[in-house]
Amino acid sequence: MLKAIDIHKSFGDLEILKGLNIEIAQGEIVSIVGSSGAGKTTLLQVISSLSPTDQGQIFYDNVNISNLNQNQLADFRNKNIGFIFQFHHLLPEFNALENVFIPAIIKGESKSDASAKAIKLLNRLGLEKRLYHKPSELSGGEQQRVATARALINNPKIIFADEPSGNLDSKTADELHQLFFELRKEFNQTFVIVTHNQELASLCDRKLLMKDGKIY
């Protein structure tokens, strides 16, 4: 479902990604591990379309996103890719429900349809009593569940997660990890997860080790 071929990425004279190749199948949960500075987050940003490659091509099914202009890429990202970050990136002025349905509004859905979908997702994630709470009124685990619902709202092909449990206590982190596998079981959802959590990495279908800008 995702294929990245000969990916190179540099920042100035510093080469971060050195000719990487990666393939992800629909429904896979894949972890990317390695020491700090290995290039994990850069790889995630590149294959998820957040950062352009210097060289190489990235395909989602038969779509070569390397050939899309900025507007086309933004539209493709909104409809096909979900993101979960370590620091949530929830909009502080909006409540949980609004944070979740905003991507569906951007996609072009009506507010009523987007809201109904968001409520269903938040209920599924155990947040039915937190719909109208703002991020500052939610625990870290609750904020990350809101972020997960936001990532799912447009039924993306794939979800990229960058240290999704990095700021959570061990019990809440375990609950979030279990949620990913439940979502895969229910929706055949695909996840690519950058993590330092070895327990989560070992649970995944595959564990990709990055070192010095390459996958081993």
N, C-alpha and C positions, 0 to 999 in steps of 0.2 A: 504493500500500500504506500509506503514511503521508501524512496531510494535516493541516496545522496552519493554522487560520484566525484572522486578526485577533488575533495573540498580543501581549499587553501584560504587562510585568513591571516592577515598581518595587521599590526598597529604600528605604523612608522616602520622602523627597521626590525621590529620584533615579530618573528613569525610564530603564530599561536597554533594554527591548524596546518598540518603538513601532509596534505594529500590523503584525507580520510575517505573511506567508503563505508556506507552503512545502509542496511535494509531492515525495515520494520514491517511485520505482517499485521493485518487487521486482527484486533483482539489480543495482541501481545502486550505484556507489561515488561518493559525493558528498563534496567537501571544502568546508569553511567556513573562509575566510581573512579577514584584516583585522588592523588594528593592535591592540595591547593596549588594553583598555577599550572595544572596539567592541561587546561583548556576545556574543561567540562561545560562551564556556563557559556563560553564562546560557541562551542559546538551546538548547544541547545538553542542559542539565539539565532545561529545561522540556519540550522535545518528547520526551525520554526518560522522563518521568514522575518524575524525581527531585525536581523542584521544581514547586509548583502555579503555574498562571497567575493573573494578576489579572483577565484578561479574555481571551476567545477559547476555541476548542474544538480538540481534538486527536483525530483518528480513526486507528485502526489497522484497515485493511479497513473493516468496518462497526461497529466498537466505538468508541464515544465515551468515551475514558478520563476525560474531564472529569466524567463522571457517576458514576464509581466511588468507593466509600468507601475508606478507607485499607487495610482488609484485602483488599478486592477488587483494589485497585491493586497491592498487594504481590504477590498471587498472579499477576496478569497480568504484572507485570514479571519475576517469576521464570521464567515459562513462555515469554515472548515476546521478551524484550530481553536483550542481552548488553552488557557494558561492558568497555572497556579504557582504563585511566587511565595518565597519565604516570609515576606512582609505584607502579604495580603493585597496591598494596593487597592483597598476599598475606598470609595469616595466618602469622606467623613461627614459631608453635609446631607447625605442620603441614607435612608434606612436600609435594612437588609433586603427587603422586597425590591426596592428601587435599584439597589446595586446589582441585583441579579437580572432584572428585566431590561436594563439599559442596552446590553448588546442586541437583544431581540428587537428593540425599537430602532436601533441603528440599522439592523438588517431589513427593516421595512414593515414589521408586524404592527398591528394596532396595539394600543396600550392595554386594552382589555384582554386580548389574546396573550400578549406577552406577560401580563400580570398573572393570568390563570396558569400559564406554564411555570412561572416562577414560584407561585404558591405551591403547586404540586411538587416541584423539586425540593423546596425548603421543607415541606412536610415530610418528604421521603428521607431527608437528612436529619430529621428530628428537631427542626427549628420552628415548628408551628406556633410556638409561643413567643417567638423572637422576630416575627415578620416586620414589626414597626419600630424595632430598636436600631439605633444608629451604631456604627462600629465601636465607638467609645463605650457603649453600654453592653458590649458583648465580650465574653472571655476569648482568649487566644484560640482555643479550639473551635468556638462558635464562629469566630471571624474566618477561620480557615474553611469551615463547612460552607459558609456563605460564598467564599471565593470558589469553592468546588462547584456549587450550584451555578454560579455565574459562568464558570468554564463550560458547563454542560448545557446551558440554556439554548444554544443554537444547534444542538445535536452534532457536534464536531466530529470529523473523522478521527481526530487524535487530540490528546491532552498532553501538554508539556508541563512538567512540574520541576521547579528549581528549589531544592532543599525544602519541600513542603512542610516537613515536620521539624525544621531546624530550631524553631522558637517555642516548641511545645514540650510539656513535661512528658515523661515516658508513657504514662497511661493514655493521655490524650493522643500522643503520636501513634501508639498502637491502634487506637480506635480509628484514626484517619487512614492508616495503612490498610486496615481491614475493609474500610469503606471503598478504597480503590478496587479491591478484588471483588467486592459485592457488585460494584458498578460494572465491572467487566463481565461478571456472570449474567447480570440483568440486561445489559445493553450492548454486549460485545465491544465495550469501549477499549480503545488503545491508549496506553500510557507510556511516555518516555520520561524517566525520573532521574534527575541528578541528585545524588544523595551521599552524605558521609555516614548515614545510618546503615551499618553492616547487616543488621537484622532485616531491614526492609529490602536491601539489595539482594540478600540471599533468598527472599521470598519470591522474587521476580522470576519470570520465565528465563530470562537471560541477564547476565551481568557483564557489561562491557567495561574493561579496565583501560583508562586513558593514562598515558605517560608521555610527557614531552611532545604533546600535540599529535599523538598517534594512538590508535586503538590496538591493544594487545589481547 
